[in-house]
Amino acid sequence: MNTNFKEKSIIHRFVATGLKTCFYYYFFLLVPTLRVGMCYHAGRGNKNLKKICVHLCNLWIISFLFLMSGGVYGEEKDKNDSLLKGREIFHERCAACHGIDGNPILPEAPSFAKGERLDKTDKELLESIRHGKGDIMVPWEGVISDKEIKDVLEYSKVIVGDKVFNDKCIICHKKIPNMPAGIPEDKSLKGSSSTIRICKHCDIESTMTREEQIEVIRFIRRLKK
C-alpha cells in the first residue's frame, strides 16, 4: 500500500462521497422541499394544508440528515472490529519493519506479502510477537494487550487480500460485498482449477493473478465472519 495507492484511494472516496452527497441533496432534500413549497403556496388559505406541508418538509429534512449520517444509505458498519483494529496497530507498530503492505523494509523481516512464516502455528507466531526474535524483533508483550497481539496476527494473515481489495475493488465497493455463491472454501481454492468469479458486476478477475483472487476472497470472508 504505497503513497500513490493511498492518494488514489483518497481521491476515489472523495469523488464517490461528493457524487453521493449531490444525489442525496437533489432527491431527498431539494426536490421534496420545492414540491412542499409549491403545495404550501397553493394552500395559503388552508391552515390544515399548511400544517401538513410543514410536517412533510420536516420529515424530509430529518430523513435526509439520517441518511447522510450513516442510516440506510450510510457506509456499512464494520462487522469485524478486531481485524480492523489489527490493521490499525499493524500500521502504527509493525509497518516500519514489515512494510505497510507486508513487503518488508527491514531486510531480516519476513515478507508477509509472500506468506513467509505465516505457515507456522498461531502458538508459535504469538510467542514471536510477545517475546520478540533476539536482535531482529522487539518483544511486544506489555506494550500492547494480548488481544491486540492476536488482532495483529489475524490481520497479518490477510494483509495481501486487504491490499488487493484496496487496489482493485474499493473504487466500486465502498462496502465489503458478499461473496457470490459457488466459490470453494479457502482450503480448496488453491487446488481448484475452475474459474473464480468474484464480482458479478464486472470482470475484475481478469486483472488479478490467481493468488490475488484467492487472497481477496480470504480477506472478504474474514471481514464477513
Buried (B, 14 or more C-beta within 10 A) or exposed (E): BEEEBEEBBEEBBEEBEEEBEEEBEEEBBBEBBEBBEEBBEEBEEEEEBBEBBEEBBEEBBEBBEBBBEEEEEEEEEEEBEBBBBBBBBBEEBBBEBBBBBBBBEEEEBBBBBEBEBBEEEEEEBBBBBBEBBEEEBEEBBEEBEEEBBBBBBBBBBBBBBBBBBBBBBBBEBBEBBEBEEEBBEEEEBEEEEEEBBBBEEEEBBEEBEEBBBBBBBBBBBBBEE
